């Protein structure tokens, strides 16, 4: 049976590999992204002439 949109009784399937991310996992991902962003900014600044950013 194909559930209709808006059917409150339809069953929702979730794959076995699905899990909720913990705060630690999210924090680690955010920290890695911040570090990558900082590295990119530093690389850009090092490539600019000194009088632009000094």
N, C-alpha and C positions, 0 to 999 in steps of 0.2 A: 504494500500500500504506500502510495506517495503522499506525504503530509502536505497539507495546504498551508500557504502563508497565513500567519496569525493563529494557527491551531495551537492552543495552549497545552494540549495533551500529547503533542508530538514528542518523540524520544530524540534526545540529542546524543550523538555518539562522540566519544573522545578517544583518540588513539592512546595506546598504552605508553608511548614515549612522552606524552604530554605531562608536564609537571609544573607546579607553581614555582616561580623563582623566589628565592629567599632574599631578604634585604642585603645579605652579604654578597650574593651573586650579582644583584643589581649594582651595588656599590663598587664591586670589582670592575664591572663593565664600564661604569661611569668613569672610574679612576683611569682605566686604560685609555678611554676616549679623550679625557682631559690631557693626559700625558702626550698622546699623539698630536692633539691640537697644539700644545705648547711647543712640541718639536717642529711642527710645520711653521709656526709663527717665528721661531728662532731661525729656521732655515731661510725664511723670507727676509728677515731683518739682516742677517749676515750677508745677503746678496745685494743689499741696498747701499748706496754711497753713504758715508758717515754723516754728511751734513743734512741728510733727510730725516734721520731718526735721532740724532744727538741733540 
